[in-house]
Amino acid sequence: MSGTSLDGLDIAYCLFSFENDKWSYSIEKAETIEYSKDLRDKLIQAENTTSYEFVKIDKEFGHFIGKEVRRFIDKYNIEVDFIASHGQTIFHQPNINLTTQIGDINSIAAEARIKTIGDFRRLDVALGGQGAPLVPIGDRLLFSQYDYCLNLGGFSNISFEKEGKRIAFDICPVNIVLNLLAEREGLTYDKDGLLARSGKVDNLLLEKLNALDFYKKEEKKSLGKEWVIKNVLPLLEESKLETKDLMSTFVEHATDQLANNINGDVLITGGGAFNKYLIERLEAKLKHKISIPEPIIINYKEALIFAFLGVLRQRKEINTLSSVTGASKDSCGGIIVEY
């Protein structure tokens, strides 16, 4: 798994079993491989490069993933049925039938010498869906004991049951903005939210952020970095605030939006679960119980669920819910490369 926050490649060795009509899981081993500055820069620049360089990066990143997975397998001496790879999202504009994740699965399979399943999003987009979020099928089948499942990654997304259907959508940007602001201060991220805690909330900027049109939609769908670049970053720039005040205000904005969408006990995972200030501000606005699981689940829940999407694809079962994505039908997404 490689997310929008670009903090590294998550590799998780997961076991699944299905008994008495119920799925169970375990994460046996897991690591995050931090990206080198050179690779991270290439991934960041991929959307603005030439078509030739873009294809090169796709292949190079695939070989990188494959080599790291093979190293992981050899290190822990484990037996693996297949690799399920999300890839790195570069373009996500489902309104024009476009979503692109790089990390060529043929290159992964060749390097790791194992069957590889990837490209999970494009079938849903072709069926008129948003291609996201895909995690809710895992929330429904693996984490059904919680009213809400909230992931705080580059973007926050939530899923829950409503009238017999799984509903899910992106709520707002989180770490994609907070990490960008932290980089201005020479940090990769704001540990424990200390920088945000030291700042002051600017109510004018907060009002502008909370008034963005996306938050007024009855049926919220998915967000991408293009939306952040167009709608959020200009508001931050024109405010002329210090970084710590921008961060404090953005945390207030994010927790406002999160609280607006949670009305029950909630499981929180993703990197934002470690941001103590962010969680404190959210707790202050909610009347319901917040559950934060053990670190391996916080860090690797998305990797776990993409492994599970691979299991469902292998079994030719539905792994993408149209009630979540808005597609014309449920589907079984993913391309399989046999090795």
ZAROLO-606952 format. One line per field, with one value per residue (C-alpha): residue in one letter; z, y, x. Coordinates in nm, 2 decimals, always signed. Example, Ala and Ser with C-alpha at 12.3 -4.5 7.8 and 13.67 -1.06 7.14 Angstrom:
BEGIN
r <- (A|S) .
z <- (+0.78|+0.71) .
y <- (-0.45|-0.11) .
x <- (+1.23|+1.37) .
***
This chain:
BEGIN
r <- (M|S|G|T|S|L|D|G|L|D|I|A|Y|C|L|F|S|F|E|N|D|K|W|S|Y|S|I|E|K|A|E|T|I|E|Y|S|K|D|L|R|D|K|L|I|Q|A|E|N|T|T|S|Y|E|F|V|K|I|D|K|E|F|G|H|F|I|G|K|E|V|R|R|F|I|D|K|Y|N|I|E|V|D|F|I|A|S|H|G|Q|T|I|F|H|Q|P|N|I|N|L|T|T|Q|I|G|D|I|N|S|I|A|A|E|A|R|I|K|T|I|G|D|F|R|R|L|D|V|A|L|G|G|Q|G|A|P|L|V|P|I|G|D|R|L|L|F|S|Q|Y|D|Y|C|L|N|L|G|G|F|S|N|I|S|F|E|K|E|G|K|R|I|A|F|D|I|C|P|V|N|I|V|L|N|L|L|A|E|R|E|G|L|T|Y|D|K|D|G|L|L|A|R|S|G|K|V|D|N|L|L|L|E|K|L|N|A|L|D|F|Y|K|K|E|E|K|K|S|L|G|K|E|W|V|I|K|N|V|L|P|L|L|E|E|S|K|L|E|T|K|D|L|M|S|T|F|V|E|H|A|T|D|Q|L|A|N|N|I|N|G|D|V|L|I|T|G|G|G|A|F|N|K|Y|L|I|E|R|L|E|A|K|L|K|H|K|I|S|I|P|E|P|I|I|I|N|Y|K|E|A|L|I|F|A|F|L|G|V|L|R|Q|R|K|E|I|N|T|L|S|S|V|T|G|A|S|K|D|S|C|G|G|I|I|V|E|Y) .
z <- (+0.00|-0.09|+0.01|-0.08|+0.21|+0.04|+0.37|+0.24|+0.12|+0.36|+0.34|+0.54|+0.55|+0.63|+0.69|+0.63|+0.71|+0.64|+0.88|+0.97|+0.72|+0.89|+0.79|+1.04|+0.98|+1.13|+1.04|+1.10|+0.99|+0.87|+0.77|+0.62|+0.38|+0.38|+0.03|-0.06|-0.14|-0.51|-0.53|-0.34|-0.57|-0.87|-0.74|-0.66|-1.00|-1.20|-1.29|-1.45|-1.64|-2.01|-2.11|-2.17|-1.82|-1.67|-1.82|-1.69|-1.34|-1.35|-1.44|-1.19|-0.91|-0.99|-0.98|-0.65|-0.49|-0.62|-0.48|-0.14|-0.12|-0.22|+0.05|+0.30|+0.21|+0.24|+0.56|+0.74|+0.55|+0.48|+0.22|+0.01|-0.21|-0.40|-0.37|-0.38|-0.47|-0.46|-0.64|-0.61|-0.72|-0.96|-1.12|-0.98|-1.17|-1.20|-1.34|-1.67|-1.63|-1.52|-1.23|-1.26|-1.01|-1.10|-0.99|-1.28|-1.15|-1.42|-1.28|-0.93|-1.02|-1.21|-0.92|-0.64|-0.85|-0.72|-0.87|-0.83|-0.83|-0.88|-1.07|-0.84|-0.92|-1.30|-1.35|-1.11|-1.28|-1.62|-1.46|-1.38|-1.02|-0.83|-0.80|-0.43|-0.15|-0.18|+0.19|+0.29|+0.18|+0.43|+0.70|+0.65|+0.65|+0.89|+1.13|+1.16|+1.54|+1.49|+1.39|+1.19|+1.05|+1.00|+0.83|+0.88|+0.60|+0.33|+0.32|+0.58|+0.47|+0.66|+0.61|+0.79|+0.73|+0.65|+0.56|+0.48|+0.25|+0.31|+0.27|+0.24|+0.13|+0.17|+0.43|+0.40|+0.34|+0.65|+0.63|+0.27|+0.39|+0.74|+0.60|+0.33|+0.60|+0.82|+0.54|+0.54|+0.89|+0.78|+0.92|+0.74|+0.96|+1.28|+1.55|+1.80|+1.65|+1.86|+1.60|+1.54|+1.92|+1.95|+1.69|+1.71|+1.51|+1.26|+1.24|+0.90|+0.74|+0.93|+0.79|+0.44|+0.46|+0.62|+0.34|+0.05|-0.18|-0.14|+0.22|+0.11|-0.11|+0.01|-0.14|-0.08|-0.30|-0.33|-0.31|-0.48|-0.45|-0.76|-0.54|-0.26|-0.50|-0.65|-0.34|-0.02|-0.09|-0.24|+0.08|+0.30|+0.09|+0.08|+0.46|+0.51|+0.85|+1.02|+0.96|+1.32|+1.29|+0.95|+1.11|+1.41|+1.19|+0.95|+1.24|+1.36|+1.01|+0.97|+1.31|+1.23|+0.92|+1.08|+1.37|+1.12|+0.98|+1.28|+1.49|+1.67|+1.81|+1.58|+1.50|+1.40|+1.20|+0.96|+1.05|+1.18|+1.47|+1.62|+1.60|+1.97|+1.91|+1.62|+1.82|+2.13|+1.92|+1.76|+2.10|+2.22|+1.94|+1.96|+2.20|+2.11|+2.19|+1.99|+1.96|+1.86|+1.80|+1.84|+1.63|+1.38|+1.28|+1.28|+1.05|+0.83|+0.81|+0.45|+0.35|+0.53|+0.34|+0.00|+0.07|+0.14|-0.19|-0.35|-0.17|-0.29|-0.64|-0.63|-0.52|-0.79|-0.53|-0.51|-0.38|-0.48|-0.36|-0.60|-0.29|-0.20|-0.53|-0.73|-1.01|-1.21|-1.04|-0.78|-0.93|-0.87|-0.96|-1.01|-1.28|-1.21|-1.33|-1.30|-1.24) .
y <- (+0.00|+0.35|+0.64|+1.00|+1.12|+0.95|+0.85|+0.51|+0.16|-0.04|-0.42|-0.65|-1.03|-1.11|-1.43|-1.47|-1.74|-1.78|-1.99|-1.99|-1.71|-1.48|-1.36|-1.33|-1.19|-1.14|-0.93|-1.15|-0.93|-0.57|-0.30|+0.04|+0.11|+0.48|+0.63|+0.78|+1.15|+1.07|+0.82|+1.05|+1.34|+1.12|+1.02|+1.38|+1.51|+1.22|+1.41|+1.69|+1.49|+1.38|+1.07|+0.89|+0.97|+0.88|+0.53|+0.49|+0.59|+0.34|+0.06|+0.17|+0.19|-0.15|-0.30|-0.12|-0.26|-0.61|-0.60|-0.48|-0.75|-1.02|-0.89|-0.90|-1.25|-1.38|-1.19|-1.35|-1.69|-1.68|-1.85|-1.62|-1.70|-1.37|-1.00|-0.74|-0.40|-0.06|+0.13|+0.51|+0.73|+1.00|+1.11|+1.07|+1.25|+1.01|+1.28|+1.24|+0.86|+0.89|+0.73|+0.62|+0.43|+0.36|+0.07|-0.17|-0.50|-0.70|-0.56|-0.64|-1.00|-1.04|-0.91|-1.09|-1.40|-1.43|-1.39|-1.02|-0.86|-0.48|-0.21|-0.23|+0.10|+0.14|-0.11|+0.08|+0.41|+0.25|+0.15|+0.52|+0.50|+0.72|+0.43|+0.51|+0.44|+0.07|+0.00|-0.02|-0.38|-0.46|-0.24|-0.43|-0.78|-0.74|-0.46|-0.49|-0.43|-0.06|+0.19|+0.39|+0.32|+0.64|+0.65|+0.95|+0.94|+1.19|+1.23|+1.13|+0.88|+0.71|+0.41|+0.29|+0.09|+0.28|+0.10|-0.22|-0.06|+0.03|+0.41|+0.56|+0.88|+1.11|+1.38|+1.62|+1.64|+1.58|+1.47|+1.58|+1.94|+1.90|+1.73|+2.00|+2.26|+2.07|+2.06|+2.44|+2.40|+2.13|+1.85|+1.54|+1.56|+1.74|+1.48|+1.45|+1.77|+1.98|+2.26|+2.28|+2.29|+2.59|+2.79|+3.00|+2.94|+3.21|+3.23|+3.40|+3.13|+2.86|+3.00|+3.00|+2.64|+2.52|+2.70|+2.51|+2.37|+2.01|+2.00|+2.12|+1.82|+1.58|+1.28|+1.34|+1.13|+1.12|+1.38|+1.41|+1.62|+1.82|+1.94|+2.04|+2.23|+2.42|+2.48|+2.46|+2.58|+2.92|+2.99|+2.91|+3.12|+3.43|+3.42|+3.52|+3.33|+3.17|+2.80|+2.70|+2.91|+2.76|+2.41|+2.49|+2.64|+2.34|+2.09|+2.29|+2.27|+1.90|+1.81|+2.03|+1.83|+1.49|+1.57|+1.67|+1.32|+1.09|+0.99|+0.67|+0.48|+0.51|+0.31|+0.54|+0.42|+0.58|+0.80|+1.08|+0.85|+0.93|+1.30|+1.36|+1.72|+1.62|+1.34|+1.57|+1.83|+1.56|+1.41|+1.75|+1.77|+1.41|+1.26|+0.90|+0.66|+0.68|+0.35|+0.36|+0.01|-0.13|+0.04|-0.24|-0.20|+0.18|+0.17|-0.12|-0.14|-0.01|-0.27|-0.54|-0.45|-0.43|-0.78|-0.87|-0.71|-0.95|-1.24|-1.15|-1.10|-1.44|-1.59|-1.39|-1.23|-0.87|-0.64|-0.30|-0.17|+0.05|+0.19|+0.34|+0.45|+0.54|+0.29|+0.12|-0.21|-0.39|-0.53|-0.76|-0.53|-0.61|-0.75|-1.07|-1.13|-1.49|-1.56) .
x <- (+0.00|+0.13|-0.10|-0.13|+0.08|+0.38|+0.54|+0.65|+0.55|+0.35|+0.40|+0.18|+0.17|-0.20|-0.39|-0.76|-1.01|-1.38|-1.58|-1.95|-2.02|-1.77|-1.43|-1.14|-0.79|-0.45|-0.15|+0.14|+0.43|+0.44|+0.69|+0.70|+0.97|+1.05|+1.10|+1.43|+1.42|+1.49|+1.20|+0.96|+1.05|+0.99|+0.65|+0.56|+0.67|+0.52|+0.20|+0.39|+0.65|+0.66|+0.47|+0.80|+0.92|+0.58|+0.59|+0.95|+0.85|+0.56|+0.80|+1.07|+0.82|+0.69|+1.03|+1.10|+0.78|+0.86|+1.22|+1.10|+0.83|+1.08|+1.32|+1.03|+0.93|+1.29|+1.35|+1.06|+1.08|+0.71|+0.49|+0.27|-0.02|-0.02|+0.06|-0.22|-0.09|-0.27|+0.00|+0.06|-0.23|-0.11|-0.44|-0.78|-1.06|-1.35|-1.57|-1.38|-1.34|-0.98|-0.79|-0.43|-0.21|+0.15|+0.37|+0.34|+0.21|+0.39|+0.72|+0.61|+0.53|+0.86|+1.08|+0.89|+0.84|+0.48|+0.13|+0.03|-0.32|-0.35|-0.53|-0.83|-1.00|-1.04|-1.32|-1.54|-1.46|-1.54|-1.88|-1.95|-1.82|-1.57|-1.32|-1.31|-1.33|-1.26|-1.19|-1.56|-1.60|-1.33|-1.49|-1.82|-1.67|-1.38|-1.47|-1.85|-1.85|-1.80|-2.08|-1.83|-1.49|-1.28|-0.94|-0.72|-0.47|-0.39|-0.76|-1.02|-1.27|-1.56|-1.79|-2.10|-2.42|-2.74|-3.07|-2.89|-2.63|-2.27|-2.22|-1.88|-1.72|-1.42|-1.48|-1.20|-0.82|-0.61|-0.24|-0.20|-0.23|-0.08|+0.23|+0.27|+0.26|+0.50|+0.75|+0.77|+0.92|+1.17|+0.95|+0.81|+0.50|+0.38|+0.45|+0.17|+0.03|+0.27|+0.31|-0.07|-0.12|+0.12|-0.08|-0.39|-0.71|-0.79|-1.17|-1.18|-0.98|-1.18|-1.50|-1.37|-1.25|-1.58|-1.77|-1.61|-1.88|-1.78|-1.90|-2.25|-2.31|-2.57|-2.39|-2.02|-1.79|-1.42|-1.15|-0.81|-0.50|-0.63|-0.92|-0.68|-0.45|-0.75|-0.96|-0.76|-0.40|-0.51|-0.70|-0.40|-0.17|-0.39|-0.43|-0.06|-0.07|+0.23|+0.26|+0.16|-0.15|-0.24|-0.19|-0.40|-0.68|-0.67|-0.70|-1.00|-1.15|-1.08|-1.23|-1.54|-1.60|-1.53|-1.77|-2.04|-2.03|-2.00|-2.30|-2.20|-1.90|-1.61|-1.29|-1.00|-0.71|-0.45|-0.15|-0.38|-0.47|-0.13|-0.19|-0.28|-0.39|-0.61|-0.78|-0.82|-1.00|-1.22|-1.31|-1.41|-1.67|-1.81|-2.06|-1.96|-1.68|-1.36|-1.17|-0.81|-0.67|-0.32|-0.05|-0.02|-0.39|-0.36|-0.06|-0.16|-0.54|-0.54|-0.27|-0.48|-0.79|-0.62|-0.49|-0.85|-0.96|-0.71|-0.86|-1.21|-1.08|-0.91|-1.24|-1.43|-1.65|-1.76|-1.49|-1.62|-1.96|-2.17|-2.35|-2.02|-1.87|-2.18|-2.11|-2.39|-2.32|-2.11|-1.80|-1.50|-1.21|-0.84|-0.61|-0.42|-0.07|+0.03|+0.39) .
***
